[in-house]
Structures are given as C-alpha cells and as structure tokens.
C-alpha cells in the first residue's frame, strides 16, 4: 500500500493524505501541499521528504515547533506510527489501512491550555492578551534559572510551574536584590521549548540578553536581567 499520512484532529475525526516520495509534502496554515485550519500551526510549518530510503520530517522555523514522540525536532527520520504533533494536530506516518490504527486519546484540558501559543498573537500586537493565564506544566520539560550575577549569585532555581514569578523576597524565584520589585517578572511556558518572559510593571524593568523588553520569547542559554541580578535559563526536553 502507498505511504500515507494519517491526520488526527481535535474532534478525533481522521483522514489520510497520500504521500509522493518524489514530491514530499509541505504542511502549513497558509502555505503548503497540506494546509491546516489551526492558529497554532505556522504559515509554513514543516515538511516531509523521502531520503536515504525513508521519510524525514523537518521543522521550517515554526513558532510552536514540531514534536516527534513528544520531543521537539529540527530534522530527523520519521518511523511508521510515531506520533507527530504540530499545533493542535497530531499525525502519523503509515502504510497500513486507516482502520488498523486506533485514534490517540484526546488532549486533556490542562494539556490544551499549556500546549501551543497562537502564532497570530506572537507576531501581532496582541501577544500579552495570551499571557497571564494559569498554565499546566508540559511533561518531560526540565527548566532551571541560575543566578549568574547579583546578591544570590550561584543559586539555582528549578522551574516546574507553567507560570513562575520572579520577585524580591517573594514568588517562585525570591531574590534578595533590593533593585528587584516585589512582583517583578513572570516566566511562562506554553509548550516544551516555548517559554516567554514578561515584565510585571517593575520599577527597573526586565532585560533579555541586555535588551529591555515588556514581553519576549526566551530560549535555553538566554539571560534575564531584573534589577542588579542576571539569571541564565537552562531548558531541556526529555
């Protein structure tokens, strides 16, 4: 049987798309051979290509990322029946009849809240309206904030909450720095690898890699400056 892509949508209805080894398949919300009506999917999100005797999946710089079997990927081989997640869609590669594969369980409400961030809000003027909600913590995500300069230098704070508050002697990351506001900044997680830092109206501002920000996306290795303190973000997805 010809290779096919099985697509599982939020309502658990399924359909398949035939794959051409010669042409591959580009998936996106606005551009591609397969377009998905999903604001969590980027305009041009990912691509499947046939190479070295098998199918490969490649993320095309999407906002919310492409996940294979729960781990975020840039480019890697794709095996049969392995779950691929992009936005609120889940897909799998198959050469078997559709009925042979059971539908995966629907996302729980907590997972749906914490999973992808609407790309239109990220790239538009309404970014902050998506932030500030109560967020669940994605499974397999390991995040830490290391204080590299300031009164608490050397301390490491393990982050395990979708909404982590940084403040002076209070919050999830309580700092001794007198230049830090009581409620200074918030680190918010929407998916493995999709984290934002947001200033909470602090007196001295919040800085990402030395640049003043109101809200910005952060990645592993970035530094967050609050008052006279600099914290380095370490992020790993198991």
VOPATI-705021 format. One line per 5 residues: number of its first residue (from 0); their letters; for each residue x, y, z of N, C-alpha, C, O. Coordinates in pm, whole numbers, plus 50000, padded with zeros to 5 digits. Example, Ala and Ser with C-alpha at 12.3 -4.5 7.8 and 13.67 -1.06 7.14 Angstrom:
2
0 = AS = 51319,49431,50780,51230,49550,50780,51320,49670,50780,51424,49668,50846 ~ 51285,49775,50708,51367,49894,50714,51290,50003,50787,51341,50114,50804
//
This chain:
238
0 = XXXXX = 50085,49881,50000,50000,50000,50000,50089,50125,50000,50196,50124,50060 ~ 50044,50232,49933,50123,50354,49924,50137,50420,50060,50049,50406,50145 ~ 50248,50492,50081,50267,50565,50206,50157,50670,50222,50111,50728,50124 ~ 50117,50692,50344,50015,50792,50369,50038,50857,50504,50104,50802,50592 ~ 49981,50975,50519,49988,51050,50643,49849,51049,50704,49753,51095,50642
5 = XXXXX = 49839,50999,50826,49711,50999,50897,49706,51124,50983,49801,51156,51054 ~ 49595,51193,50978,49580,51319,51049,49469,51305,51153,49356,51267,51120 ~ 49503,51337,51278,49406,51329,51389,49378,51472,51432,49469,51545,51471 ~ 49253,51512,51426,49217,51648,51465,49152,51648,51602,49128,51542,51659 ~ 49124,51767,51655,49074,51777,51791,48943,51706,51816,48917,51663,51928
10 = XXXXX = 48861,51692,51713,48734,51623,51732,48746,51473,51710,48645,51403,51705 ~ 48870,51422,51697,48900,51280,51681,48861,51224,51546,48875,51104,51524 ~ 48811,51307,51454,48786,51259,51318,48920,51243,51248,49014,51317,51274 ~ 48927,51144,51158,49054,51112,51094,49041,51117,50942,48935,51086,50887 ~ 49148,51156,50877,49155,51139,50732,49301,51121,50694,49390,51145,50775
15 = XXXXX = 49325,51078,50572,49461,51048,50528,49497,51127,50405,49411,51169,50327 ~ 49627,51148,50388,49681,51216,50271,49787,51125,50210,49880,51084,50279 ~ 49773,51094,50082,49872,51011,50014,50002,51087,50000,50002,51207,49971 ~ 50115,51019,50021,50246,51081,50011,50316,51039,49883,50311,50923,49843 ~ 50380,51134,49819,50459,51108,49699,50607,51114,49736,50654,51218,49783
20 = XXXXX = 50679,51006,49716,50822,51006,49751,50900,51103,49664,51004,51154,49705 ~ 50851,51129,49546,50921,51221,49455,50901,51366,49498,50993,51447,49485 ~ 50781,51400,49547,50749,51541,49574,50755,51579,49721,50772,51696,49754 ~ 50739,51480,49812,50732,51513,49953,50603,51586,49984,50510,51588,49904 ~ 50597,51647,50104,50475,51715,50147,50511,51829,50241,50579,51808,50342
25 = XXXXX = 50465,51950,50209,50483,52066,50296,50352,52093,50367,50245,52095,50305 ~ 50360,52114,50499,50241,52138,50581,50248,52279,50640,50352,52321,50689 ~ 50138,52350,50636,50133,52484,50692,49990,52530,50711,49895,52463,50672 ~ 49978,52647,50771,49844,52705,50789,49803,52788,50669,49685,52797,50637 ~ 49901,52849,50602,49871,52934,50487,49936,52885,50359,49884,52907,50250
30 = XXXXX = 50052,52817,50373,50130,52774,50257,50161,52626,50269,50198,52580,50377 ~ 50145,52551,50160,50184,52411,50162,50094,52321,50081,49988,52363,50033 ~ 50137,52196,50068,50055,52096,49999,49937,52056,50086,49831,52020,50036 ~ 49957,52064,50217,49851,52035,50313,49839,52155,50405,49934,52189,50476 ~ 49722,52220,50405,49700,52335,50493,49602,52296,50603,49501,52232,50577
35 = XXXXX = 49635,52337,50726,49554,52305,50842,49496,52433,50900,49568,52530,50923 ~ 49367,52434,50923,49300,52550,50981,49321,52548,51131,49233,52509,51208 ~ 49440,52593,51172,49482,52584,51311,49574,52701,51340,49683,52707,51285 ~ 49533,52797,51426,49615,52914,51453,49748,52881,51522,49837,52966,51527 ~ 49760,52759,51575,49885,52717,51639,49984,52662,51538,50100,52638,51572
40 = XXXXX = 49940,52642,51414,50028,52597,51306,50079,52720,51232,50001,52809,51199 ~ 50209,52726,51206,50268,52839,51136,50229,52839,50989,50187,52737,50934 ~ 50243,52956,50925,50208,52968,50784,50272,52861,50700,50206,52799,50616 ~ 50401,52837,50720,50474,52726,50660,50544,52655,50774,50645,52704,50825 ~ 50491,52540,50816,50529,52482,50944,50637,52374,50935,50740,52385,51001
45 = XXXXX = 50615,52270,50854,50712,52160,50844,50701,52092,50708,50609,52118,50631 ~ 50796,52002,50680,50799,51934,50551,50842,51790,50569,50932,51760,50647 ~ 50776,51700,50494,50815,51560,50488,50884,51534,50355,50833,51572,50250 ~ 50999,51469,50359,51072,51435,50236,51120,51291,50245,51143,51237,50353 ~ 51134,51228,50128,51185,51092,50120,51334,51099,50089,51374,51158,49988
50 = XXXXX = 51417,51041,50176,51562,51047,50158,51626,50927,50226,51581,50884,50332 ~ 51730,50874,50166,51807,50764,50224,51719,50645,50261,51741,50578,50362 ~ 51620,50620,50177,51536,50503,50196,51428,50517,50302,51372,50417,50345 ~ 51397,50640,50344,51293,50659,50444,51241,50801,50445,51296,50889,50378 ~ 51135,50823,50522,51076,50957,50534,51146,51036,50643,51180,50983,50749
55 = XXXXX = 51167,51164,50615,51224,51258,50712,51125,51371,50734,51052,51410,50642 ~ 51122,51424,50857,51040,51541,50886,51132,51655,50928,51227,51635,51004 ~ 51103,51774,50879,51187,51892,50906,51099,52010,50945,51007,52046,50872 ~ 51128,52069,51060,51058,52191,51101,51110,52308,51018,51230,52318,50994 ~ 51020,52396,50975,51057,52508,50889,51061,52640,50965,51020,52745,50914
60 = XXXXX = 51112,52633,51087,51123,52754,51168,50989,52798,51226,50965,52918,51241 ~ 50903,52704,51257,50770,52736,51309,50777,52800,51447,50876,52785,51519 ~ 50671,52872,51482,50665,52937,51613,50652,52836,51726,50725,52845,51825 ~ 50561,52742,51712,50532,52648,51821,50606,52517,51812,50597,52434,51903 ~ 50680,52495,51704,50762,52376,51693,50691,52253,51639,50568,52247,51633
65 = XXXXX = 50772,52156,51599,50726,52026,51553,50778,51922,51651,50897,51922,51682 ~ 50692,51835,51699,50728,51739,51803,50707,51597,51752,50601,51563,51699 ~ 50808,51514,51769,50802,51373,51730,50813,51289,51856,50913,51294,51928 ~ 50709,51213,51881,50704,51128,52001,50730,51209,52128,50794,51161,52221 ~ 50679,51332,52129,50689,51417,52247,50810,51507,52255,50816,51594,52341
70 = XXXXX = 50909,51489,52167,51030,51570,52170,51037,51666,52052,51006,51628,51939 ~ 51077,51789,52078,51086,51888,51971,51201,51854,51877,51310,51818,51923 ~ 51178,51866,51746,51279,51828,51649,51303,51940,51549,51217,52025,51526 ~ 51421,51938,51490,51453,52026,51377,51442,51946,51248,51372,51986,51155 ~ 51512,51832,51244,51503,51741,51130,51546,51603,51176,51649,51588,51240
75 = XXXXX = 51466,51502,51143,51503,51367,51182,51421,51265,51103,51317,51299,51047 ~ 51468,51140,51097,51391,51036,51028,51259,51014,51100,51248,51035,51221 ~ 51158,50973,51024,51026,50951,51081,50984,50806,51059,50969,50761,50945 ~ 50964,50734,51168,50924,50593,51160,50771,50582,51153,50699,50676,51187 ~ 50724,50465,51109,50581,50440,51100,50517,50448,51237,50573,50404,51337
80 = XXXXX = 50399,50506,51241,50311,50510,51358,50362,50598,51472,50298,50604,51577 ~ 50476,50664,51454,50526,50753,51559,50444,50882,51557,50417,50938,51450 ~ 50404,50929,51674,50319,51047,51683,50396,51175,51651,50505,51199,51703 ~ 50337,51256,51564,50390,51388,51529,50287,51492,51573,50169,51480,51540 ~ 50331,51593,51647,50241,51698,51694,50283,51832,51636,50401,51868,51641
85 = XXXXX = 50186,51905,51582,50208,52042,51541,50079,52118,51566,49972,52079,51520 ~ 50091,52226,51641,49971,52296,51684,49882,52201,51762,49930,52127,51849 ~ 49754,52202,51732,49659,52112,51799,49632,51987,51717,49536,51914,51744 ~ 49715,51961,51619,49700,51842,51536,49805,51738,51571,49918,51771,51610 ~ 49767,51613,51557,49861,51502,51568,49851,51416,51444,49742,51390,51392
90 = XXXXX = 49967,51372,51397,49975,51299,51271,50063,51176,51291,50138,51166,51388 ~ 50051,51083,51198,50142,50968,51199,50159,50916,51057,50067,50924,50976 ~ 50276,50863,51031,50308,50805,50901,50266,50659,50901,50289,50587,50999 ~ 50203,50615,50793,50153,50478,50789,50154,50423,50647,50144,50498,50550 ~ 50166,50292,50638,50148,50224,50510,50041,50117,50527,50026,50028,50442
95 = XXXXX = 49965,50126,50638,49859,50032,50668,49724,50099,50647,49716,50221,50645 ~ 49618,50021,50631,49484,50080,50621,49454,50163,50745,49501,50131,50854 ~ 49376,50267,50729,49346,50360,50837,49285,50290,50957,49316,50324,51071 ~ 49197,50192,50933,49127,50126,51043,49219,50048,51134,49181,50013,51246 ~ 49342,50019,51089,49433,49937,51168,49492,50013,51285,49546,49952,51378
100 = XXXXX = 49484,50147,51282,49547,50228,51386,49443,50298,51470,49364,50376,51416 ~ 49437,50274,51602,49337,50340,51686,49369,50487,51704,49484,50529,51698 ~ 49265,50564,51725,49285,50708,51746,49353,50731,51879,49318,50666,51978 ~ 49451,50822,51885,49515,50853,52013,49418,50926,52104,49323,50986,52054 ~ 49438,50922,52236,49346,50990,52326,49349,51140,52305,49451,51198,52268
105 = XXXXX = 49235,51203,52330,49226,51348,52315,49311,51415,52422,49333,51359,52530 ~ 49358,51536,52392,49433,51613,52490,49343,51649,52608,49226,51682,52589 ~ 49397,51644,52728,49322,51688,52844,49310,51839,52839,49382,51906,52765 ~ 49220,51894,52918,49203,52039,52921,49332,52108,52964,49368,52212,52909 ~ 49401,52050,53062,49526,52110,53110,49630,52112,53000,49701,52211,52983
110 = XXXXX = 49641,52001,52924,49737,51996,52815,49701,52096,52707,49789,52161,52650 ~ 49572,52110,52679,49529,52203,52575,49562,52346,52613,49597,52427,52527 ~ 49550,52379,52743,49581,52514,52788,49731,52539,52779,49773,52648,52739 ~ 49811,52440,52815,49955,52463,52825,50029,52439,52695,50147,52472,52683 ~ 49959,52380,52596,50033,52338,52477,50072,52454,52389,50160,52529,52432
115 = XXXXX = 50016,52479,52269,50078,52579,52183,50023,52719,52200,49908,52738,52242 ~ 50104,52815,52169,50065,52955,52173,50022,52998,52034,50088,52966,51935 ~ 49912,53071,52024,49861,53117,51896,49965,53204,51826,50005,53309,51878 ~ 50009,53160,51710,50116,53232,51639,50074,53375,51604,50158,53465,51604 ~ 49945,53396,51575,49900,53530,51542,49920,53626,51659,49945,53744,51638
120 = XXXXX = 49908,53574,51782,49930,53659,51898,50077,53686,51920,50115,53793,51967 ~ 50162,53589,51884,50306,53606,51900,50358,53715,51807,50437,53800,51847 ~ 50313,53710,51682,50369,53801,51582,50289,53930,51567,50331,54021,51496 ~ 50173,53938,51634,50090,54057,51626,50104,54145,51748,50196,54128,51829 ~ 50011,54238,51761,50016,54332,51872,49945,54280,51996,49949,54344,52101
125 = XXXXX = 49880,54164,51985,49801,54114,52096,49870,54011,52180,49804,53938,52255 ~ 50002,54003,52171,50077,53897,52240,50039,53886,52387,50013,53777,52437 ~ 50036,53999,52457,50018,53995,52601,49880,53945,52642,49863,53899,52756 ~ 49781,53951,52554,49649,53904,52590,49648,53753,52606,49558,53698,52670 ~ 49747,53683,52548,49754,53537,52560,49828,53495,52685,49824,53378,52724
130 = XXXXX = 49897,53589,52747,49978,53557,52864,49901,53586,52992,49796,53651,52989 ~ 49954,53539,53103,49893,53569,53230,49787,53470,53274,49727,53488,53379 ~ 49763,53365,53194,49667,53264,53235,49738,53158,53318,49861,53153,53323 ~ 49659,53071,53383,49717,52961,53460,49757,52851,53363,49673,52800,53289 ~ 49884,52813,53362,49936,52721,53262,49982,52591,53327,50049,52592,53431
135 = XXXXX = 49945,52479,53266,49993,52349,53313,50137,52329,53268,50184,52395,53176 ~ 50207,52237,53335,50348,52212,53305,50361,52095,53208,50317,51985,53241 ~ 50420,52114,53089,50434,52004,52993,50522,51892,53047,50626,51918,53108 ~ 50482,51768,53024,50560,51653,53070,50695,51649,52999,50705,51682,52880 ~ 50800,51609,53071,50931,51591,53012,51014,51716,53001,51126,51711,52949
140 = XXXXX = 50963,51829,53048,51037,51955,53038,51116,51980,53166,51062,51969,53276 ~ 51245,52013,53151,51331,52045,53264,51385,52187,53245,51454,52215,53147 ~ 51353,52275,53340,51393,52415,53329,51454,52461,53461,51406,52426,53569 ~ 51560,52539,53452,51624,52596,53570,51667,52739,53541,51700,52773,53428 ~ 51666,52822,53645,51717,52958,53638,51837,52968,53731,51824,52952,53852
145 = XXXXX = 51955,52994,53675,52078,53008,53753,52112,53156,53769,52118,53230,53671 ~ 52133,53199,53892,52172,53338,53917,52321,53352,53890,52404,53294,53961 ~ 52355,53428,53786,52497,53441,53749,52560,53568,53805,52681,53572,53826 ~ 52480,53671,53830,52530,53791,53898,52422,53844,53991,52303,53824,53966 ~ 52465,53911,54097,52369,53967,54191,52385,53908,54331,52474,53826,54354
150 = XXXXX = 52300,53951,54423,52309,53910,54563,52296,53759,54581,52350,53704,54677 ~ 52225,53692,54490,52201,53548,54502,52287,53466,54406,52253,53352,54375 ~ 52398,53523,54360,52484,53454,54262,52520,53314,54308,52558,53292,54424 ~ 52506,53219,54218,52537,53080,54248,52415,52996,54278,52421,52873,54272 ~ 52303,53060,54310,52181,52985,54340,52116,52938,54209,52123,53005,54106
155 = XXXXX = 52054,52822,54217,51982,52766,54101,51839,52737,54145,51816,52668,54243 ~ 51744,52792,54070,51603,52769,54098,51545,52675,53994,51549,52704,53874 ~ 51492,52563,54039,51427,52470,53949,51287,52520,53920,51212,52555,54011 ~ 51252,52523,53792,51121,52573,53750,51033,52454,53715,51071,52371,53633 ~ 50916,52447,53775,50825,52336,53747,50680,52382,53745,50588,52305,53771
160 = XXXXX = 50662,52509,53713,50528,52566,53706,50513,52639,53573,50607,52703,53526 ~ 50396,52629,53512,50373,52697,53386,50382,52848,53398,50409,52916,53300 ~ 50358,52901,53519,50368,53044,53545,50458,53063,53666,50416,53037,53779 ~ 50581,53109,53644,50681,53122,53750,50712,53269,53774,50760,53339,53685 ~ 50682,53316,53896,50701,53458,53929,50840,53483,53988,50886,53408,54074
165 = XXXXX = 50904,53589,53941,51033,53635,53992,51008,53764,54069,50947,53857,54016 ~ 51055,53771,54194,51031,53891,54273,51131,53909,54384,51218,53824,54405 ~ 51119,54020,54457,51209,54047,54569,51152,53982,54694,51050,54025,54749 ~ 51223,53876,54740,51189,53802,54861,51048,53744,54858,50988,53720,54963 ~ 50996,53722,54739,50867,53654,54727,50856,53594,54587,50939,53621,54500
170 = XXXXX = 50753,53511,54567,50735,53447,54438,50807,53313,54432,50860,53265,54532 ~ 50810,53254,54312,50875,53124,54291,51026,53138,54288,51099,53044,54320 ~ 51074,53257,54248,51218,53287,54247,51238,53411,54334,51243,53522,54282 ~ 51250,53393,54467,51265,53508,54558,51410,53554,54565,51498,53479,54607 ~ 51435,53676,54525,51570,53730,54521,51591,53834,54630,51496,53903,54669
175 = XXXXX = 51714,53846,54680,51746,53942,54785,51773,54082,54728,51774,54180,54803 ~ 51794,54091,54600,51830,54215,54532,51726,54325,54560,51609,54310,54527 ~ 51770,54436,54622,51678,54546,54656,51632,54624,54533,51537,54702,54541 ~ 51699,54604,54420,51658,54672,54297,51549,54594,54221,51496,54641,54121 ~ 51518,54475,54271,51412,54393,54212,51279,54430,54277,51272,54442,54399
180 = XXXXX = 51176,54448,54197,51044,54479,54250,50984,54357,54320,51024,54244,54293 ~ 50890,54381,54410,50826,54271,54484,50772,54166,54386,50796,54046,54401 ~ 50700,54213,54288,50649,54126,54182,50706,54180,54052,50650,54273,53993 ~ 50818,54122,54007,50898,54184,53903,50870,54129,53762,50841,54206,53670 ~ 50879,53997,53746,50866,53937,53612,50806,53798,53624,50803,53739,53731
185 = XXXXX = 50757,53748,53511,50695,53616,53507,50753,53536,53391,50762,53585,53278 ~ 50793,53411,53420,50836,53318,53316,50717,53226,53289,50668,53160,53380 ~ 50671,53220,53164,50551,53145,53131,50580,53043,53021,50645,53074,52921 ~ 50530,52923,53040,50557,52812,52948,50429,52766,52880,50330,52737,52947 ~ 50433,52761,52748,50317,52718,52670,50337,52582,52607,50240,52520,52562
190 = XXXXX = 50460,52534,52602,50491,52403,52545,50638,52377,52569,50712,52470,52601 ~ 50684,52252,52554,50828,52229,52563,50903,52317,52463,50882,52306,52343 ~ 50990,52402,52514,51066,52489,52425,50997,52619,52390,51056,52701,52319 ~ 50875,52642,52437,50803,52767,52408,50779,52840,52539,50676,52822,52604 ~ 50876,52925,52577,50869,53000,52701,50879,53149,52673,50948,53192,52580
195 = XXXXX = 50808,53226,52755,50811,53371,52742,50844,53432,52878,50807,53377,52981 ~ 50913,53546,52876,50934,53622,52998,50856,53752,52982,50857,53814,52876 ~ 50790,53794,53090,50703,53912,53084,50730,54000,53205,50732,53953,53318 ~ 50752,54128,53180,50769,54223,53289,50634,54250,53354,50533,54262,53285 ~ 50632,54258,53486,50506,54278,53560,50491,54422,53609,50438,54447,53718
200 = XXXXX = 50537,54516,53528,50529,54656,53566,50631,54695,53670,50605,54781,53755 ~ 50749,54632,53663,50855,54657,53761,50908,54800,53752,50892,54867,53651 ~ 50973,54844,53861,51030,54978,53864,51151,54991,53772,51164,55089,53699 ~ 51240,54890,53774,51366,54899,53700,51368,54820,53569,51469,54817,53500 ~ 51257,54757,53535,51249,54690,53405,51306,54549,53404,51375,54507,53497
205 = XXXXX = 51276,54479,53295,51324,54343,53273,51400,54341,53141,51359,54404,53044 ~ 51512,54267,53139,51601,54268,53024,51626,54125,52974,51648,54033,53054 ~ 51621,54108,52845,51654,53979,52783,51783,53996,52704,51788,54072,52607 ~ 51888,53925,52747,52020,53937,52683,52064,54083,52672,52123,54125,52573 ~ 52034,54161,52778,52077,54301,52784,51983,54398,52719,52010,54519,52722
210 = XXXXX = 51874,54351,52659,51779,54439,52589,51651,54452,52670,51594,54352,52713 ~ 51606,54575,52691,51484,54598,52767,51363,54541,52692,51347,54564,52572 ~ 51280,54466,52764,51162,54404,52700,51040,54423,52790,51051,54447,52910 ~ 50924,54413,52728,50799,54406,52803,50752,54261,52806,50708,54211,52909 ~ 50763,54194,52690,50735,54051,52682,50816,53997,52565,50823,54060,52459
215 = XXXXX = 50878,53882,52583,50962,53826,52476,50978,53677,52495,50971,53626,52607 ~ 50999,53607,52386,51024,53464,52393,51168,53440,52437,51258,53512,52395 ~ 51190,53338,52521,51324,53306,52570,51357,53161,52535,51269,53075,52528 ~ 51487,53136,52514,51534,53001,52485,51651,52967,52577,51708,53055,52641 ~ 51686,52840,52581,51793,52794,52667,51922,52870,52638,51962,52885,52522
220 = XXXXX = 51987,52918,52743,52111,52995,52729,52090,53144,52736,52186,53218,52756 ~ 51966,53191,52720,51937,53335,52730,51955,53383,52873,51943,53305,52967 ~ 51984,53512,52888,51992,53572,53021,51875,53667,53042,51831,53737,52950 ~ 51825,53668,53165,51714,53755,53205,51766,53847,53314,51811,53801,53419 ~ 51759,53977,53290,51806,54075,53385,51692,54139,53461,51598,54191,53400
225 = XXXXX = 51699,54136,53594,51599,54201,53679,51676,54276,53787,51753,54214,53861 ~ 51656,54407,53798,51733,54486,53895,51882,54471,53868,51927,54489,53754 ~ 51959,54438,53973,52102,54414,53955,52135,54268,53942,52251,54229,53958 ~ 52036,54185,53913,52054,54040,53905,52039,53991,53761,51952,54037,53687 ~ 52125,53898,53725,52113,53833,53593,52096,53683,53614,52175,53621,53685
230 = XXXXX = 51993,53626,53552,51967,53485,53560,51983,53424,53421,51947,53484,53321 ~ 52039,53301,53418,52054,53231,53292,51954,53115,53286,51942,53038,53381 ~ 51883,53105,53174,51783,52999,53157,51847,52873,53099,51919,52879,52999 ~ 51821,52760,53162,51863,52631,53108,51735,52549,53086,51655,52532,53177 ~ 51718,52500,52964,51595,52430,52928,51629,52302,52854,51711,52302,52762
235 = XXX = 51565,52192,52895,51591,52062,52829,51459,51986,52822,51381,51984,52917 ~ 51435,51923,52706,51316,51840,52688,51360,51696,52681,51442,51661,52595 ~ 51308,51611,52770,51346,51469,52773,51266,51394,52668,51282,51272,52653
//
